[in-house]
Amino acid sequence: MTATAAPAQHTERVPLKSWLAVTAVTLGTFLVVTVENLPMGLLTAIGAGLHVTDGQVGFMVTVSGLVAAVTAAVLPVAIKRVDRRLVLLGLILLAALANVVVAITPDYTVLIGARFLVGISIGGFWSLAAGIGVRLVPGHAVPRALSMVFFGAMAANVLGVPAGTLLGSLTHWRVAFASLAGLALVLLVALAILLPKLPATEPVRLRTLADQLRVPAVRVGVLATFLLVSGAYGAFTFVSPILQDISGVGPKAIGPLLLAYGLAGIAGNFLAGAAAARNTRGTIIAVSVLLAAVLALFPVVGGSPMNGTILLVLWGMAFGGLPVSVQTWILKAAPNATEAATGLNTSMFNLAIALGALLASSVVGAIAVSGVLWLAAALVVLTVVAMWRTASQRPS
């Protein structure tokens, strides 16, 4: 996001502790998003270790995503005026305990129960993180603080999951989840030290979220989030078998390739962010077309390690540019209700992850992974159609 320069007399120095607190919240968004999506990179290894199918492992993402989607909308209402600092600490502790269970349980049912708790942590933390980031710094520093908080999620998708996948491939998939539990405990200490008391400012009501759906441009943005995320995440849930079965990539190469995916995603994020500031609708359409083409062509031309690598990098670049583009659309669509609109979009994002993984798991259970890629491409194409028909909407 680009902030309007504040007058010189209002640019008071922000205490270092405030920036450290914002950094801790950013690490929190990085943690919860990495925890949510790590099963995608370790899908094959988890399935082999628990003697379950790829579709059953994909259900790990479905469960946490569905629970996170509900929690993101319900928790701010449920906690009423409870100190937000205490709520954040409780959510991170819950994430740590849930990942310990994932790391040690030999039972698939227990693992799914732990992922239910992970979903509560993810949705709850995300529903509060942006608002808390704003409260930690004075007004002129809010845009930078918000950018940091959202960067945590981007970094999780493009670096956290690939790094966790690499760690799991070099050691064991359980080590990767145990490491996330350790990171959560470190974060718990940091938040306890750095965050001030954060009493509720005003009660949050579900009606506020529902009101945003009456704004046509917000509806289009939320629809775009649902289609793009359900398609891209549904396919990415099975990125490991896609690379192995279609491109002939060896298991030990998955981690390094996902790191390449992550680096491409960072490039895509900054390129699309700059473009979206000038033409949001055009950027979303252009990046969606690229993503749809990559997904559709993967089963056709991705039949070698080289071609699979090239397509994976393009996939990362395209998807890396979509969250920032759609978020820019949402902010332009609801300039006077950014928190409510962003909360609605976050809830839809998590719902789309869950449903995308569920749909992909159903498809991969019936046909080959090629079907998952073609289904994902079709959903992304629907985004292009929706955006193409919105030339008269507010965001440009």
RAPEGI-V169234 format. One record per backbone hydrogen bond with DSSP energy under -1.0 kcal/mol. NH is the residue of the N-H (numbers start at 0). CO is the residue of the C=O. If there is no record, write none. Layout:
{{NH CO} {NH CO}}
//
This chain:
{{9 6} {10 7} {11 9} {18 14} {19 15} {20 16} {21 17} {22 18} {23 19} {24 20} {25 21} {26 22} {27 23} {28 24} {29 25} {30 26} {31 27} {32 28} {33 29} {34 30} {35 31} {36 32} {37 33} {39 36} {41 37} {45 41} {46 42} {47 43} {48 44} {49 45} {51 46} {56 52} {57 53} {59 56} {61 57} {62 58} {63 59} {64 60} {65 61} {66 62} {67 63} {68 64} {69 65} {70 66} {71 67} {73 69} {74 70} {77 73} {78 74} {81 78} {83 197} {86 82} {87 83} {88 84} {89 85} {90 86} {91 87} {92 88} {93 89} {94 90} {95 91} {96 92} {97 93} {98 94} {99 95} {100 96} {101 97} {102 98} {103 99} {104 100} {110 106} {111 107} {112 108} {113 109} {114 110} {115 111} {116 112} {117 113} {118 114} {119 115} {120 116} {121 117} {122 118} {123 119} {124 120} {125 121} {126 122} {128 124} {131 127} {132 128} {133 129} {134 130} {140 137} {141 138} {144 140} {145 141} {146 142} {147 143} {148 144} {149 145} {150 146} {151 147} {153 149} {154 150} {155 151} {156 152} {157 153} {158 154} {159 154} {160 155} {162 158} {163 159} {164 160} {165 161} {166 162} {167 163} {168 164} {169 165} {170 166} {175 171} {176 172} {177 173} {178 174} {179 175} {180 176} {181 177} {182 178} {183 179} {184 180} {185 181} {186 182} {187 183} {188 184} {189 185} {190 186} {191 187} {192 188} {193 189} {194 190} {209 205} {210 206} {212 209} {213 210} {214 211} {218 214} {219 215} {220 216} {221 217} {222 218} {223 219} {224 220} {225 221} {226 222} {227 223} {228 224} {229 225} {230 226} {231 227} {232 228} {233 229} {234 230} {235 231} {236 232} {237 234} {238 235} {241 237} {242 238} {243 239} {244 240} {245 241} {246 241} {248 242} {252 249} {253 250} {256 252} {257 253} {258 254} {259 255} {260 256} {261 257} {262 258} {263 259} {264 260} {265 261} {266 262} {267 263} {268 264} {269 265} {270 266} {271 267} {272 268} {273 269} {274 270} {275 271} {276 272} {277 274} {278 274} {282 278} {283 279} {284 280} {285 281} {286 282} {287 283} {288 284} {289 285} {290 286} {291 287} {292 288} {293 289} {294 290} {295 291} {296 292} {297 293} {300 296} {301 297} {307 303} {308 304} {309 305} {310 306} {311 307} {312 308} {313 309} {314 310} {315 311} {316 312} {317 313} {318 314} {319 315} {321 318} {324 320} {325 321} {326 322} {327 323} {328 324} {329 325} {330 326} {331 327} {332 328} {333 329} {336 333} {340 336} {341 337} {342 338} {343 339} {344 340} {345 341} {346 342} {347 343} {348 344} {349 345} {350 346} {351 347} {352 348} {353 349} {354 350} {355 351} {356 352} {357 353} {358 354} {359 355} {360 356} {361 357} {362 358} {363 359} {364 360} {366 362} {370 367} {372 368} {373 369} {374 370} {375 371} {376 372} {377 373} {378 374} {379 375} {380 376} {381 377} {382 378} {383 379} {384 380} {385 381} {386 382} {387 383} {388 384} {389 386} {392 389}}
//
